[in-house]
């Protein structure tokens, strides 16, 4: 049985989490569902590590925010797994929460698969905890790696049309540049540059077919390439045809 406490000031989020967990092929019990951090802490402070397996908390809540709740929870139960609820616009909050020792983050709107993976990891961690004391640290590390990769993807998808600077991206994520590069390649099978090129080319295709009034050099600039010649060569290398051919509706490379 996985015993979970939820803290979020949006009732629809709390009810949604309860509904999703009730339909999973896992034994999950929601032992507390609270609209602010103080209510959650009032219950949590009276529990032991045997009473709760996971705390899921939002950051921006009335009376006591998520940071304070995590801080209090950590002081009371050093090894309690904690997951943070976050939106795309709250990545800075989520990153700070990870530094507070959060295990993982759940992106709003909640993805069932991500929640399932989190609960499964907590379940496995619970089973192995007695035999392998270091397992918790390993799982926490994996959660942090997932967060770093997802945040990196989000930044690239938002800023694909800007000059790419690995150091600036690393500073935004709050991690070492070489570490992020290795981690991203390991987790996705692509380098950060390859992932960025994929985003840019996909966006270029949309513009080529959706905005026929644009010149190729304008599209190149809009997707992050100041050199239209380089853009043309790169597009042809990846797509097998020039941007001009793609725009005209050709789907077979010219011989």
ChimeraX attribute file (.defattr): number of C-alpha atoms within 10 A of each C-alpha:
attribute: neighborCount
match mode: 1-to-1
recipient: residues
	/A:1	11
	/A:2	18
	/A:3	19
	/A:4	22
	/A:5	22
	/A:6	26
	/A:7	29
	/A:8	25
	/A:9	20
	/A:10	14
	/A:11	13
	/A:12	10
	/A:13	18
	/A:14	19
	/A:15	12
	/A:16	14
	/A:17	19
	/A:18	18
	/A:19	11
	/A:20	14
	/A:21	19
	/A:22	14
	/A:23	10
	/A:24	13
	/A:25	9
	/A:26	14
	/A:27	13
	/A:28	18
	/A:29	16
	/A:30	17
	/A:31	14
	/A:32	16
	/A:33	22
	/A:34	19
	/A:35	19
	/A:36	24
	/A:37	26
	/A:38	19
	/A:39	16
	/A:40	23
	/A:41	20
	/A:42	10
	/A:43	14
	/A:44	22
	/A:45	13
	/A:46	9
	/A:47	13
	/A:48	12
	/A:49	13
	/A:50	7
	/A:51	13
	/A:52	21
	/A:53	23
	/A:54	22
	/A:55	24
	/A:56	24
	/A:57	32
	/A:58	27
	/A:59	24
	/A:60	18
	/A:61	19
	/A:62	13
	/A:63	10
	/A:64	16
	/A:65	19
	/A:66	25
	/A:67	21
	/A:68	15
	/A:69	24
	/A:70	26
	/A:71	15
	/A:72	15
	/A:73	20
	/A:74	17
	/A:75	12
	/A:76	17
	/A:77	17
	/A:78	12
	/A:79	15
	/A:80	21
	/A:81	23
	/A:82	25
	/A:83	25
	/A:84	25
	/A:85	25
	/A:86	22
	/A:87	15
	/A:88	13
	/A:89	8
	/A:90	13
	/A:91	19
	/A:92	15
	/A:93	18
	/A:94	27
	/A:95	21
	/A:96	13
	/A:97	23
	/A:98	21
	/A:99	11
	/A:100	15
	/A:101	20
	/A:102	25
	/A:103	29
	/A:104	27
	/A:105	27
	/A:106	21
	/A:107	19
	/A:108	11
	/A:109	12
	/A:110	16
	/A:111	12
	/A:112	14
	/A:113	9
	/A:114	14
	/A:115	20
	/A:116	16
	/A:117	11
	/A:118	20
	/A:119	22
	/A:120	15
	/A:121	17
	/A:122	22
	/A:123	20
	/A:124	14
	/A:125	22
	/A:126	16
	/A:127	11
	/A:128	14
	/A:129	13
	/A:130	10
	/A:131	9
	/A:132	10
	/A:133	11
	/A:134	12
	/A:135	16
	/A:136	21
	/A:137	13
	/A:138	12
	/A:139	19
	/A:140	21
	/A:141	16
	/A:142	15
	/A:143	19
	/A:144	20
	/A:145	18
	/A:146	17
	/A:147	22
	/A:148	21
	/A:149	20
	/A:150	14
	/A:151	20
	/A:152	19
	/A:153	17
	/A:154	14
	/A:155	15
	/A:156	21
	/A:157	14
	/A:158	10
	/A:159	14
	/A:160	21
	/A:161	19
	/A:162	14
	/A:163	11
	/A:164	15
	/A:165	9
	/A:166	16
	/A:167	13
	/A:168	11
	/A:169	18
	/A:170	18
	/A:171	11
	/A:172	15
	/A:173	20
	/A:174	15
	/A:175	13
	/A:176	13
	/A:177	17
	/A:178	12
	/A:179	10
	/A:180	22
	/A:181	18
	/A:182	13
	/A:183	18
	/A:184	22
	/A:185	16
	/A:186	12
	/A:187	12
	/A:188	11
	/A:189	11
	/A:190	14
	/A:191	17
	/A:192	22
	/A:193	14
	/A:194	12
	/A:195	18
	/A:196	20
	/A:197	19
	/A:198	14
	/A:199	18
	/A:200	23
	/A:201	19
	/A:202	14
	/A:203	16
	/A:204	23
	/A:205	17
	/A:206	13
	/A:207	21
	/A:208	22
	/A:209	15
	/A:210	11
	/A:211	13
	/A:212	11
	/A:213	10
	/A:214	12
	/A:215	12
	/A:216	20
	/A:217	15
	/A:218	14
	/A:219	22
	/A:220	24
	/A:221	16
	/A:222	17
	/A:223	22
	/A:224	19
	/A:225	20
	/A:226	17
	/A:227	11
	/A:228	15
	/A:229	13
	/A:230	12
	/A:231	24
	/A:232	18
	/A:233	15
	/A:234	17
	/A:235	22
	/A:236	17
	/A:237	11
	/A:238	12
	/A:239	16
	/A:240	16
	/A:241	19
	/A:242	19
	/A:243	25
	/A:244	14
	/A:245	16
	/A:246	19
	/A:247	18
	/A:248	11
	/A:249	11
	/A:250	13
	/A:251	12
	/A:252	11
	/A:253	12
	/A:254	9
	/A:255	3
